């Protein structure tokens, strides 16, 4: 999977994309665009030098990114005082702080796009609960198992989205990725451990195996939806512009391959891929 390197605009071979970045790993920062129709050219560093179609796509991607971060804060916030252990409360506080910083990072990129970007930031900061772009972020955490499953499944999709931006053609966005990915790893480990404790019916810990399975059935479909429509023209444009590395269906396939053994290790089962889906 992934996108093979293309010839640069001058017809000469573009830089070969390192194996690590094709497979989702990281590489030393580079100044050249590694894939897409402008491969081999210096990365775009300011909003003013970005072509208009690409500019529109960056803005769209950053609005969705910031919206998910701020929505997640609203979902986690009630559990700051209700998480079952002191450690759980501390990690919940860390997650809320991380999401706020990630939202700020996306807004800083939007701010580079002048008045248009600032207006979008103002709209994002005033958006109430239940009115966000993606369904997964309009659902409340009714039980502690929701918190575990959300951070295990939905935050993991977020990591795939961030990995897709690594070393992308827009310099400010590419440089924001390493720290964001590092912070997101805490969320994934936390969610997996919470779900494991619930599935094992750990003495003194809330929930049951049946409840953990219900949480999987609730959040897995929403996580798959988050990758977007298969055969999306927008995702293919993002690859052409060097902004993303994978199409929606490629990223979703990678995600399923990763999450399947993790769920199996907890003694739980994933529903069918088309179960309760809203975006196919």
C-alpha positions as CSV (number, residue, x, y, z in Angstrom):
1,X,0.0,0.0,0.0
2,X,1.1,3.7,0.0
3,X,1.9,5.9,-2.9
4,X,5.0,5.3,-5.0
5,X,7.3,8.3,-5.6
6,X,6.6,10.2,-8.8
7,X,8.7,12.2,-11.1
8,X,9.3,15.8,-10.2
9,X,7.8,18.7,-12.3
10,X,11.1,18.9,-14.2
11,X,10.7,15.3,-15.4
12,X,13.7,14.1,-13.3
13,X,13.2,11.2,-10.7
14,X,11.8,12.5,-7.4
15,X,13.5,11.5,-4.1
16,X,12.7,8.0,-3.2
17,X,10.3,7.9,-0.2
18,X,12.0,6.1,2.7
19,X,10.6,2.7,3.6
20,X,9.9,3.8,7.1
21,X,7.7,6.6,6.1
22,X,5.8,4.5,3.6
23,X,5.0,2.1,6.4
24,X,4.0,4.7,8.9
25,X,7.3,5.3,10.7
26,X,9.2,8.5,11.0
27,X,12.3,9.9,9.3
28,X,14.6,12.8,9.8
29,X,12.9,16.0,8.6
30,X,13.5,16.8,5.0
31,X,12.9,20.0,3.0
32,X,11.8,18.3,-0.2
33,X,8.3,17.1,-1.0
34,X,8.5,13.3,-1.0
35,X,5.4,12.3,-3.0
36,X,2.7,13.7,-5.2
37,X,2.9,15.8,-8.3
38,X,5.4,18.2,-6.8
39,X,7.8,15.6,-5.5
40,X,11.4,16.8,-5.4
41,X,10.4,20.5,-5.0
42,X,11.0,22.4,-1.8
43,X,8.1,22.2,0.7
44,X,5.6,25.0,0.8
45,X,6.4,27.1,3.9
46,X,3.8,29.9,3.9
47,X,0.1,30.1,3.0
48,X,0.8,32.7,0.4
49,X,2.9,30.3,-1.8
50,X,0.4,27.5,-1.7
51,X,-1.7,27.0,-4.9
52,X,-5.4,27.9,-4.4
53,X,-6.8,24.4,-4.6
54,X,-4.2,23.1,-2.2
55,X,-4.9,26.0,0.1
56,X,-8.6,25.1,0.2
57,X,-7.7,21.5,1.0
58,X,-5.3,22.4,3.9
59,X,-7.9,24.7,5.4
60,X,-10.6,22.0,5.2
61,X,-8.3,19.3,6.7
62,X,-7.3,21.6,9.6
63,X,-10.9,22.6,10.4
64,X,-11.8,18.9,10.8
65,X,-8.6,18.3,12.8
66,X,-9.3,21.2,15.2
67,X,-13.0,20.3,15.5
68,X,-12.2,16.8,16.6
69,X,-9.7,18.0,19.2
70,X,-12.1,20.5,20.8
71,X,-15.0,18.0,20.6
72,X,-13.0,15.4,22.4
73,X,-12.4,17.8,25.3
74,X,-16.1,18.2,25.7
75,X,-16.6,14.5,25.8
76,X,-13.8,13.8,28.3
77,X,-14.4,16.7,30.6
78,X,-17.2,15.2,32.8
79,X,-14.9,12.2,33.6
80,X,-12.2,14.3,35.1
81,X,-14.0,14.0,38.4
82,X,-15.6,10.6,37.8
83,X,-12.8,8.3,36.6
84,X,-12.5,5.3,39.0
85,X,-8.9,5.7,40.1
86,X,-6.5,8.5,40.8
87,X,-4.3,7.4,38.0
88,X,-7.2,7.3,35.6
89,X,-8.1,10.9,36.6
90,X,-4.6,12.1,36.1
91,X,-4.5,10.5,32.6
92,X,-7.9,12.0,31.8
93,X,-6.5,15.4,32.7
94,X,-3.4,14.8,30.5
95,X,-5.7,13.8,27.6
96,X,-7.8,17.0,27.9
97,X,-4.6,19.1,28.0
98,X,-3.2,17.3,25.0
99,X,-6.3,17.7,23.0
100,X,-6.4,21.4,23.8
101,X,-2.8,21.8,22.6
102,X,-3.5,19.8,19.4
103,X,-6.5,22.0,18.7
104,X,-4.3,25.1,19.2
105,X,-1.7,23.7,16.8
106,X,-4.3,23.2,14.1
107,X,-5.6,26.7,14.7
108,X,-2.1,28.2,14.4
109,X,-1.9,26.7,11.0
110,X,-5.4,28.1,10.1
111,X,-4.3,31.5,11.4
112,X,-1.6,31.6,8.6
113,X,-4.5,31.8,6.2
114,X,-5.5,35.3,7.2
115,X,-9.0,36.5,7.9
116,X,-10.6,33.3,6.5
117,X,-8.6,31.2,8.9
118,X,-9.4,33.5,11.9
119,X,-13.1,33.3,11.2
120,X,-13.0,29.5,11.1
121,X,-11.1,29.5,14.4
122,X,-13.8,31.7,16.0
123,X,-16.5,29.3,14.7
124,X,-14.6,26.3,16.1
125,X,-14.2,27.8,19.5
126,X,-17.9,28.6,19.8
127,X,-19.2,25.2,18.6
128,X,-21.5,23.5,21.2
129,X,-21.5,19.8,22.1
130,X,-23.3,17.6,19.6
131,X,-22.7,19.9,16.6
132,X,-19.4,18.6,15.3
133,X,-18.5,17.3,11.9
134,X,-17.9,13.6,12.7
135,X,-20.4,11.4,14.4
136,X,-18.0,9.9,16.8
137,X,-17.5,13.3,18.4
138,X,-21.2,14.0,19.0
139,X,-21.7,10.9,21.2
140,X,-21.5,11.2,25.0
141,X,-19.4,8.9,27.3
142,X,-22.3,7.3,29.2
143,X,-20.1,4.8,31.0
144,X,-16.4,4.4,31.8
145,X,-16.2,1.7,29.2
146,X,-17.1,4.4,26.6
147,X,-14.0,6.3,27.7
148,X,-11.8,3.2,27.3
149,X,-13.2,2.2,23.9
150,X,-13.2,5.8,22.5
151,X,-9.5,6.3,23.3
152,X,-8.6,2.8,22.1
153,X,-10.6,3.0,18.8
154,X,-11.3,6.6,17.9
155,X,-8.0,8.1,19.1
156,X,-6.2,5.4,17.1
157,X,-7.9,6.6,13.9
158,X,-6.6,10.1,14.9
159,X,-3.1,8.7,15.0
160,X,-3.5,7.3,11.4
161,X,-4.6,10.7,10.3
162,X,-1.6,12.4,11.9
163,X,0.8,9.7,10.4
164,X,-0.6,10.5,7.0
165,X,0.6,14.1,7.4
166,X,4.1,13.2,8.4
167,X,6.7,14.9,6.2
168,X,3.8,16.3,4.1
169,X,4.3,19.1,1.5
170,X,3.2,21.9,3.8
171,X,6.2,22.6,6.1
172,X,4.3,24.0,9.2
173,X,2.0,21.0,9.2
174,X,4.8,18.5,8.8
175,X,6.8,20.0,11.7
176,X,3.7,19.8,14.1
177,X,3.4,16.0,13.7
178,X,6.2,14.4,15.8
179,X,5.0,15.9,19.2
180,X,1.4,15.4,18.4
181,X,2.0,11.7,17.6
182,X,4.1,11.3,20.8
183,X,1.3,12.7,22.9
184,X,-1.4,10.6,21.2
185,X,0.4,7.4,22.1
186,X,-0.5,7.9,25.8
187,X,-4.2,8.0,24.8
188,X,-4.0,4.7,22.9
189,X,-2.2,2.9,25.7
190,X,-4.7,4.3,28.2
191,X,-7.7,3.2,26.3
192,X,-6.4,-0.3,25.6
193,X,-5.5,-0.8,29.3
194,X,-8.9,0.5,30.5
195,X,-10.7,-1.9,28.1
196,X,-8.5,-4.8,29.1
197,X,-9.3,-4.2,32.8
198,X,-13.0,-4.1,32.1
199,X,-13.0,-7.2,29.9
200,X,-11.1,-9.1,32.5
201,X,-13.6,-8.0,35.1
202,X,-10.7,-6.8,37.4
203,X,-11.9,-6.8,41.0
204,X,-12.8,-3.3,42.2
205,X,-12.8,-1.9,38.7
206,X,-16.1,-0.9,37.1
207,X,-17.7,-2.7,34.2
208,X,-17.9,-6.3,32.9
209,X,-16.8,-8.3,29.8
210,X,-20.3,-7.9,28.4
211,X,-20.1,-4.1,28.8
212,X,-16.6,-4.0,27.2
213,X,-18.1,-5.9,24.2
214,X,-20.9,-3.4,24.0
215,X,-18.4,-0.6,23.9
216,X,-16.5,-2.3,21.1
217,X,-19.7,-2.6,19.1
218,X,-20.6,1.0,19.7
219,X,-17.2,2.7,18.9
220,X,-15.6,0.4,16.2
221,X,-18.2,1.4,13.5
222,X,-17.7,5.1,14.3
223,X,-14.0,4.7,14.1
224,X,-14.2,3.1,10.7
225,X,-16.5,5.9,9.5
226,X,-13.9,8.4,10.5
227,X,-11.6,7.4,7.6
228,X,-14.2,8.8,5.2
229,X,-15.7,7.5,2.0
230,X,-14.0,4.9,0.0
231,X,-12.8,6.1,-3.5
232,X,-12.9,9.6,-2.2
233,X,-11.7,12.2,-4.7
234,X,-10.6,14.5,-1.8
235,X,-8.3,11.9,-0.3
236,X,-6.7,11.3,-3.7
237,X,-6.2,15.0,-4.2
238,X,-4.5,15.2,-0.8
239,X,-2.0,12.5,-2.1
240,X,-1.4,14.4,-5.3
241,X,-0.7,17.6,-3.4
242,X,1.7,15.7,-1.1
243,X,-0.5,16.3,2.0
244,X,-1.5,12.8,2.8
245,X,0.2,9.4,2.1
246,X,-2.7,7.1,1.9
247,X,-6.2,7.0,0.4
248,X,-9.1,6.6,2.9
249,X,-9.5,2.9,2.1
250,X,-5.8,2.2,2.4
251,X,-5.6,3.9,5.8
252,X,-8.7,2.0,7.0
253,X,-7.3,-1.3,5.9
254,X,-4.1,-0.6,7.9
255,X,-6.2,0.3,10.9
256,X,-8.2,-2.9,10.8
257,X,-5.0,-5.0,10.5
258,X,-3.6,-3.3,13.6
259,X,-6.8,-3.3,15.8
260,X,-7.9,-6.9,15.1
261,X,-5.3,-8.8,17.1
262,X,-5.5,-6.2,20.0
263,X,-9.2,-6.8,20.4
264,X,-8.7,-10.6,20.1
265,X,-6.1,-10.4,22.9
266,X,-8.7,-9.0,25.2
267,X,-11.1,-11.9,24.5
268,X,-13.5,-9.6,22.7
269,X,-14.7,-9.6,19.1
270,X,-15.0,-7.0,16.4
271,X,-18.3,-6.7,14.6
272,X,-18.5,-7.1,10.8
273,X,-16.9,-4.3,8.9
274,X,-20.3,-3.1,7.6
275,X,-22.0,-3.3,11.0
276,X,-23.8,0.0,11.9
277,X,-21.8,1.9,9.4
278,X,-22.9,5.4,8.2
279,X,-19.9,6.2,5.9
280,X,-18.8,3.6,3.5
